């Protein structure tokens, strides 16, 4: 663990930097999943707004 001490003796600890990795393009199956999640979210939000409009 990396730590420093200032002139008053206060210790400041620093977390380790995470290892970086390169992002990969999503596979066709993952893309399909993202599309389905987007459609489901759109339907859900349309329902929420419709209920809020009906109640108000």
N, C-alpha and C positions, 0 to 999 in steps of 0.2 A: 504494500500500500504506500502510495506517495503522500507524504505529509510535509508541511512547512510550519515554521513558527515565526510569528511577527515580533516586533520589538517589545510588546507587552507580555510575551510568552504564551499567547493564545495559539493553540494548535489547529491547523486547518487541514483536514484529510480530503484527498481527492480520489474519486472512484477510478477504476481502471477503464480505459477506453475499450468499447466492444470491438471485436474483429469485424471488419467490413466485408461484404460479399456483393457480387454483381447480381442484379435482378435478372430473372429469366422471363421471356415472353410466355404468357399463359398458354397451356395446351388447348386444343379444341374442346375437350371435356370441361376444362375450367371456364372457358369462354361461355359455353352453354350454361353452366351453373350461374355465372354472373348475369347473363341475360334473364334467366328464370328468377333470380333474386331481384333484379330490377323491375320485372313485371309484377312480381308479388308485392313489392314495396309500393309501386304505383297504385295498385288496386287497394292496398291497405290504406294508403294516405287519402285516396279518393273517398273511401268509405268513412274515414275519420272526418274529413271536411264535410261530407254529406250529412253525417250525424250532427256535427256542430252547427251546420246551417239550419237543419230541421229543428233543433232544440232552441235556437235563438229566435 
